Amino acid sequence: MTAIVSEPRLRRVLLALDVAGAPPAALAYAVTLAARFEADLEAMLLAQAELTRVATLPFATEVSLLAGMERRLDAALMQRSLQGTTARLRAVMAELAGPARVRWSLQVAGGPGWETLLAELGEGSLLVRAHHGHHVPAAGAQPHGGVCVVFDESPAGRAALELARSLDTRAVCVPAAGAGLAARLTALRPQTLIVPAGFFTQHAPMLRPLLARLGCTLLVVGQEGG
C-alpha cells in the first residue's frame, strides 16, 4: 500500500540572493516550489546592498587584484551596479514566474541579510538559499544525494519533516538532538538540506561553514511567531 504524504501549507517562498544573484536553476527551483505549493515568491538581494552601504563610509577602500593598488570605493558606481543587478534579476524572474503564474517580488535587504530574512520567517514561510557553486535539485538524484531534513519537536521541525517527505519520499531524517550532526550530514552529502528556522538560528556558526563545504541547497522552514 502506498503511503499518503500530506502537502505542507506554504504562503510564501523567500529566495535569498547573494552579490552574484543566483544561478538560473536556483531561481527556477524557487519558482517551482512556489508554484507547487501555490505560494508567493519573494526574492531579496543581500550582500550587494551591504556593499553599497559600506561604500558610503569615509574609510571604505578596495584593492585591485591585478594592479595591487588601493582605491576608495565609489558609492555611485556601487549603486549603479546594484541597480543593474536588480534589473537583470527582475527580467529573469518575470520570464520564469510568468508562465508558472506565480506572484513574485524582488527587493533589496534593508538590514543585515540573513538576520532580515530570518526575522520574517513566520509560519507558512520557506527560505531558499542557493548561490553560485551550490547544487540545485534535479530529477534522477540518488537516494543519499537527495533530500535530508534536520528534525526537532518544534512546529517548524514537524513542518520541515512534512516538506521533506513531500519533496522526496526517500528523504533522510537526522535528529537535531543527536550527537555528531555535522559528521552525519557530511557523510550524507545531501543535495537539499531542510532545517527549522529556530534550529538554524541557534546553530548558524556550525551550519554556515558546513553548508559551504557540502555545496547543497538550503531550505529553512519558518516557525510560529517568526
C-alpha positions as CSV (number, residue, x, y, z in Angstrom):
1,M,0.0,0.0,0.0
2,T,1.3,3.4,-0.9
3,A,1.7,5.9,2.0
4,I,-0.2,9.2,1.6
5,V,2.1,12.2,2.1
6,S,0.3,15.4,3.1
7,E,1.4,18.6,1.3
8,P,2.6,21.3,3.7
9,R,0.8,24.7,3.6
10,L,3.1,27.4,2.4
11,R,2.1,31.0,2.0
12,R,5.3,32.3,0.6
13,V,8.7,31.3,-0.6
14,L,11.6,33.6,0.2
15,L,14.6,33.4,-2.1
16,A,17.9,34.7,-0.7
17,L,20.2,36.1,-3.4
18,D,23.9,37.0,-2.9
19,V,26.1,39.5,-4.6
20,A,26.3,37.4,-7.7
21,G,22.5,37.0,-7.9
22,A,21.7,33.3,-8.3
23,P,22.2,30.7,-11.0
24,P,19.1,30.4,-13.2
25,A,18.5,26.9,-11.9
26,A,18.1,28.2,-8.4
27,L,15.6,30.8,-9.5
28,A,13.7,28.1,-11.4
29,Y,13.7,25.8,-8.4
30,A,12.2,28.6,-6.2
31,V,9.6,29.3,-8.8
32,T,8.8,25.5,-9.0
33,L,8.4,25.4,-5.2
34,A,6.1,28.5,-5.2
35,A,4.0,27.1,-8.0
36,R,3.7,23.6,-6.4
37,F,2.6,25.0,-3.0
38,E,0.6,27.9,-4.5
39,A,2.8,30.4,-2.6
40,D,4.0,33.9,-3.3
41,L,7.7,34.2,-4.3
42,E,9.7,37.0,-2.6
43,A,13.3,37.4,-3.6
44,M,15.7,39.5,-1.6
45,L,19.1,40.7,-2.7
46,L,21.5,40.5,0.3
47,A,25.3,41.1,0.0
48,Q,25.3,43.7,-2.7
49,A,23.1,46.0,-0.6
50,E,25.5,45.7,2.2
51,L,28.5,46.6,-0.1
52,T,26.6,49.6,-1.3
53,R,26.2,50.9,2.3
54,V,29.8,50.2,3.1
55,A,30.9,52.2,0.1
56,T,29.5,55.3,1.7
57,L,31.8,55.1,4.7
58,P,34.8,57.5,4.6
59,F,37.4,54.8,5.1
60,A,36.0,52.3,2.7
61,T,38.6,51.1,0.1
62,E,39.2,48.3,-2.3
63,V,42.4,46.7,-3.6
64,S,42.7,45.7,-7.2
65,L,43.8,42.1,-7.6
66,L,45.5,42.9,-10.9
67,A,47.4,46.1,-10.1
68,G,47.6,45.7,-6.3
69,M,46.6,49.3,-5.9
70,E,44.3,50.6,-3.2
71,R,41.5,53.0,-4.0
72,R,38.4,54.4,-2.4
73,L,35.1,52.6,-3.1
74,D,32.8,54.6,-5.4
75,A,29.4,54.7,-3.8
76,A,27.7,55.9,-7.0
77,L,29.3,53.1,-9.0
78,M,28.2,50.6,-6.4
79,Q,24.7,51.9,-6.6
80,R,24.6,51.6,-10.4
81,S,25.9,48.1,-10.1
82,L,23.1,47.3,-7.6
83,Q,20.5,48.7,-9.9
84,G,21.9,46.7,-12.9
85,T,21.9,43.5,-10.9
86,T,18.3,44.2,-9.7
87,A,17.1,44.9,-13.3
88,R,18.7,41.6,-14.6
89,L,17.1,39.6,-11.8
90,R,13.7,41.2,-12.4
91,A,13.9,40.2,-16.1
92,V,14.8,36.6,-15.3
93,M,12.2,36.2,-12.6
94,A,9.5,37.6,-14.8
95,E,10.5,35.1,-17.5
96,L,10.4,32.2,-15.1
97,A,7.4,33.1,-12.9
98,G,5.1,34.4,-15.6
99,P,4.4,31.1,-17.3
100,A,4.1,29.4,-13.9
101,R,1.5,32.0,-12.8
102,V,3.5,32.7,-9.6
103,R,3.1,36.1,-7.9
104,W,6.6,37.4,-7.2
105,S,8.5,40.4,-5.9
106,L,12.2,41.5,-5.6
107,Q,13.6,43.8,-3.1
108,V,16.9,44.8,-1.6
109,A,17.6,43.8,2.0
110,G,17.1,46.8,4.3
111,G,19.4,45.4,7.0
112,P,21.9,42.6,7.6
113,G,20.9,40.0,5.1
114,W,20.3,36.7,6.9
115,E,19.0,38.4,10.0
116,T,16.5,40.3,7.9
117,L,15.1,37.2,6.3
118,L,15.1,35.0,9.4
119,A,13.2,37.7,11.2
120,E,10.5,37.5,8.6
121,L,10.2,33.7,8.6
122,G,6.9,33.1,10.2
123,E,4.7,30.1,10.0
124,G,3.9,29.1,6.4
125,S,7.2,30.7,5.1
126,L,10.1,28.9,3.4
127,L,13.5,30.4,2.9
128,V,15.5,29.1,-0.1
129,R,19.2,29.7,-0.1
130,A,21.3,28.7,-3.2
131,H,24.1,30.5,-4.8
132,H,26.8,30.0,-7.4
133,G,28.7,26.8,-6.8
134,H,25.8,25.2,-4.9
135,H,24.0,22.2,-6.3
136,V,20.4,22.8,-7.3
137,P,18.0,19.8,-7.1
138,A,17.4,17.9,-10.3
139,A,15.4,14.9,-11.4
140,G,17.0,11.5,-11.0
141,A,19.1,12.2,-7.9
142,Q,20.4,9.2,-5.9
143,P,18.7,8.5,-2.6
144,H,21.6,9.5,-0.4
145,G,22.3,12.5,-2.5
146,G,18.8,13.8,-2.3
147,V,16.8,15.4,0.5
148,C,17.9,15.5,4.1
149,V,15.9,17.1,7.0
150,V,17.1,18.0,10.4
151,F,14.2,17.2,12.7
152,D,13.2,18.5,16.1
153,E,9.9,18.5,18.0
154,S,9.0,22.1,17.3
155,P,6.1,23.0,15.0
156,A,8.7,24.2,12.4
157,G,10.5,20.9,12.8
158,R,7.4,18.9,12.1
159,A,6.7,21.2,9.1
160,A,10.2,20.6,7.9
161,L,9.7,16.8,8.0
162,E,6.4,17.1,6.2
163,L,8.1,19.2,3.5
164,A,11.0,16.8,3.1
165,R,8.7,13.8,2.6
166,S,6.5,15.7,0.1
167,L,9.6,16.6,-1.9
168,D,11.3,13.1,-1.7
169,T,9.7,10.0,-0.1
170,R,13.2,8.7,0.4
171,A,14.2,11.8,2.4
172,V,16.7,11.1,5.2
173,C,15.7,12.4,8.7
174,V,18.5,13.4,11.1
175,P,17.5,14.2,14.7
176,A,18.6,17.7,15.7
177,A,19.5,16.5,19.2
178,G,21.7,13.7,18.0
179,A,25.5,13.7,18.6
180,G,27.9,14.3,15.7
181,L,25.3,16.1,13.5
182,A,28.0,17.8,11.3
183,A,29.7,14.5,10.7
184,R,26.4,12.8,9.8
185,L,25.5,15.5,7.3
186,T,29.0,15.4,5.8
187,A,28.7,11.7,5.3
188,L,25.2,12.0,3.7
189,R,26.2,14.9,1.4
190,P,22.6,15.9,0.7
191,Q,21.7,17.9,-2.4
192,T,18.9,19.6,-0.4
193,L,19.1,20.3,3.3
194,I,15.9,21.3,5.2
195,V,16.1,22.7,8.7
196,P,13.6,24.5,11.1
197,A,14.3,28.3,11.4
198,G,14.9,28.1,15.2
199,F,17.5,25.4,14.7
200,F,19.3,27.3,12.0
201,T,19.4,30.5,14.2
202,Q,20.7,28.6,17.2
203,H,23.4,26.6,15.2
204,A,24.3,29.1,12.5
205,P,28.0,29.2,13.4
206,M,28.2,25.5,12.8
207,L,25.9,25.3,9.8
208,R,27.3,28.1,7.6
209,P,30.8,26.6,7.1
210,L,29.3,23.1,6.8
211,L,26.9,24.3,4.1
212,A,29.7,25.9,2.2
213,R,31.6,22.6,2.2
214,L,28.6,20.5,1.3
215,G,27.5,22.8,-1.6
216,C,23.8,22.0,-1.1
217,T,20.7,24.0,-1.4
218,L,19.3,25.1,2.0
219,L,15.6,25.3,2.8
220,V,14.7,26.9,6.1
221,V,11.1,26.4,7.4
222,G,9.5,29.2,9.3
223,Q,8.0,29.0,12.8
224,E,5.1,30.5,14.7
225,G,5.9,34.0,15.9
226,G,8.7,34.4,13.4
